[in-house]
Amino acid sequence: MEPYRVNLDVYNGPLDLLLYLIRRDEVDIYDIPIAAITEQYCKYVDFLQEINPNLAGEFLVMAATLLEIKSRMLLPTPTVEEGDEGEGPIDPRADLVRQLLQYKAFKDAAAELADAADLAATRHPRRPVAPEFEQAELDLESIQIWTLLEAFASLMASVGVRERRHEVIYDDTPISLHAEDVVDRLTREGNMTFREIFGGRPSRSEIVGLFLALLELIRQDRVRIQQEKVFGEIYVFLHNPESVSKESPVPAGDPVVEAGAAMEGLQAAAGEGQGESQPRE
C-alpha cells in the first residue's frame, strides 16, 4: 500500500521525509537550514533508488527543489532603497515553508484521529437512555370499588377460569409384581427395547415401580441390558431364561422393595401435573 500523501494546490510531493528531517534536527520550520537538509535528503534518495526507482523519482523532485532554493540563497539579494515601497526581499524558502506547514497540519490532524480511534476501541458505548414521557394524571376520585369489581369480572370472563384440581392416586402395587411382569414379558416376547418395556403404562407411579423392578432384576443378574452406541437404543433380555421359573423375581423383605414403595409414595404425591393436590373422594 502506498503511503498517504497530501495534495496541495501548488505542490504534490513526499513532504513526510522533509518534515521528519526538520523535526529530527529540532530546527525551526521557519528557518530551514537548506544546506544540511539537502545533504541528508540526498542520502535518503540514494537509498530509495536501490529499493524502488519509481518511488525515488518523486523524491528527486523534492531534492531538485531543495537545490534550487539553495542556489537562490547563494545569489546576492537586492538591497531596498529608502522610500521604495515593498515588503523587502522574498525568502526563497517561504514557499517550501508554506507547504510544510500545510502538510504538518494534515499530519497532526491524522494523528489525533488515530489516537481517538484507538481510545474508542477500548471503550464500550453506553446504550441510549429511553426518553422519559410525562405520565398523565388520572382522576381516581370518582372511581369506586364496584367499578374495579366490574372490570375484574369482565377480565376474568374474557380470559376464562380453568379448574386446577388434581387427583392424587396412590398405587400400592409391590415391586415384586412388576418384576414378575417384566420376566413374563421377556419370556414370551424375547428381547425387548427399553421403550417397549415401559410402553402402555398409564401412570407415572406405575412407570417408577416398573423401573425399580428392572433395576433389581439387573442387580440379581437375572436381566441384562445392552446399548450399542451412545444415546442409542437400550435392549433388555433375560440372562438365563431356563432358570426363570425356578427363582423368585424379587426376594421378600428386600430393602430395594421397601425403598421402591417409598419412592412410589413420593412419586404419587408429586402427581402428573401442576396445581394444588386434593385427596380423592
N, C-alpha and C positions, 0 to 999 in steps of 0.2 A: 504494500500500500504506500503511495507517495505521501510525503509529509504535506500537511495543510499549509497553504500559503495565502497571504492576504493580498487581494488585488486592489491596487491603488489607481487613481486616475492617471498619474504621470509615470509611475514606475511599477513594474511587476518583476520581482526577483527574490532570491533567497536572502532575506534580511535577518533570518534567525541566527545564522553564523556570525554575522557582523555584530548583532546585538549581544551575542554571547561573548565575543572578544572584548567588547567595551565593558560589559559587566564584570568579566573576569579580571581585567586590569584595574577595575574600580576608578574609571575616569569619568569626567563629566561629559554627558552626551552632547552638551552644547560646545564643548571644546575637545573635539576628537583629535587625537594625535595621528594624523593621516599616515605619516611615515611608518610608525610602529605597527599600526593596524594593517596597513597594506602588506608589510613583510610577513606578518603572521597569517594573513588571509591567503597569500600566495602559497604558503606551505600547505594549507588545507586543500587548496585547489590541486596541487601536485599529487596529494594523496588520493583525492577523488578521481583523478584521471586514471589511476591504476585500478579503481573499483568499477566505475561506471562513467564512460566518456560522455554519454548523452546527458547525464545529470551534471557533470562537471562543466558542460557548456554554459549552463545558466549561471554558474558561479564565476565563470570567466567574464561574463558581462559586468558583474559587480566589481571584479578585480580591475577591469578597464576603467570603470567609473572612479574607483579609488585613485588609480594612476592619473586620470585626468584632473581630479581635484588636487592631487599632489603637485602636478606640473603647474596648475594655475596658481597655487600658493607660492611657487618659486618665482613667478613673474612679479616685477615691481608693481605696487599698487599706485594708481594715480592719486596725487595729492589734491585735496579740495581747497580751493582758494576761498578767502574770506568774502562773504557776501553772496557766494554761489548757493543757490537753493538745491536741496537734495539731502538724502539721509546718509551720505558718506559712502565709502567703498563697500561693495557687497562681498560677504564672506563666501568663498567657493563651497564651503561645507554646509551652507544654510539649507540647500535643497535636500542633501542627504540627511541632515538632522531632522527635517520635517518628516521625511519618510520613516525614519527610525522611531520618531515619537508616535506616529500613527500606528506603526506596527506594534510598538510596545503597548499601546492602549488596547489593541485587539488581543494581544498575548496575555496581558494581565486579566482581561475580562474572561478569556477562555479558562485561565487557571482558577478564577473564582467560581465559575460554573462547574468545573470539575470537582472542586472541593465541596461545593453544595450538593452535587450528585453523590459523592462518597458519603457525606453526612446523612443524606436522605436514605441511603441504602441501609443504614444501621438503625433506622427508626421504623416503628410500626405506626401507621397513621390511625388516629382515633376515628371511630365511626361518627358520622354526623348525628348530632343530637336532634331527636324528633321535636318538631315545633310544638310548643305548648299552646293549646287552644283554651280560650276562656270558656268555662262552663256556664251555661245559662242558669240563672237561679230558678228553682222550681217552687211553685206555690203549693206547699203541703198543708196549709192551714185548713183548706176546705175538704181534705181527704179524710174519710172516716174509716174505722176498722171494717165496716161492712163492704166498703169499696175494695179493700185488699182481699177480703174473703171471696168476693165475686171474681176478682181477677185470678186468684189462685184456683178456684173451681173451674174456670174457663181453661186455664193452662193444663190442669190435670185431665180434663175431658179431651183436649186436643192430643195429649201425649199418650194417654191410656195407662191404666194401672194393671200391672201383672201380679198375679198371686204367687208369691215366692215361698211356697210351702213345700218342705222337703220331708219325705217319709223315710225314717231310718229302719232298715230291715236287718235284723240280727240273724246271722247264719251260723248255726252250731254244728254244722257238718264236720265230723272228725277228719283229721288229716289222713288217717288210715283208709278211709273210704275213698278219698281222692286218689291215694296211691294204688288201691285195687283197680280203680277205673283206668289209670294210666297203664298198668301192667296188662289189663284185659284188652285194651285197645291195641297195644303194641303186639300182643299175642295174636290177635285176629287179623290186623291190618299190616303187620310187619313194620318196617322202618317208617317213621313219620317225621315231618318237619316240626320245628318249634311252633310255627304259626298254626299248624294243623292240630297240635295238642290243645291249644287254647281256643280253637275255633268254636263258635257257637255258645260261648259262655255268656250268659245274660248279665251277670252282676260282677261288680268288682271284687266283692268278698270271695266269690267262687274262684275267680282267677287267682287271687292271692293264695287261697288254700291249695289249689292245684299246683301252683308254683312251688310252695313249700314242700308238697309231697314229692315233686320231681327232684328237688334238691336232696331230700332224704334218700330217695332211691339211688341217686348218683353217689351219695356218701357210702351207701352199703354196697356199691359196685354192682347193683342189680341192673342199673340202666347206665348207658354211656351216651355221650354226645360227641359230635364231630362237626368241625367248621373248616372248610377247605381254604377260605381266604378271609381277610379282614372285612367285616361288615357283610359277609356272605351269609347264605342260608345255614341254619343250625339244624343238624339231623339228630334224631333221637332213636335209639334202638336198644333192644334187650341184650345184656352181656351174655347171659346163659339161659336161653329160652327153655331148656329141658328142666331146669330146677325152679321154674316159676311157680308151679303148682305145689311144690314141696315147702316153700318158705313163706313166711308171713310177710306181707308187703311192708308193714311198719311195726316194730315191736311195741307191745303195750307198755305204757309208762315211760316211753322215751321222752327225754327233755325237749327234743325238737317238736314233738307233738304239742306239748304244753305251750312252748313258745309260739307255735303256729296258731293255737287257739287265742292267745293274747293278741297276736297280730291281726287275727280276724276281727276281734272286737274293736281294735283301734281303726281298722280299715272301714268297718261298717259305720263307726261313728263319724268318719270323715265324709262318707256319702259320695254320691256320684256327681253332685253339682255344688253350687254355692247357695248361700242364704241361711236362714235360721233353721235349725233342726227341731222337729217336734215329734213326740212319740206317736207311734201308730195306734189308732183307735181300734 
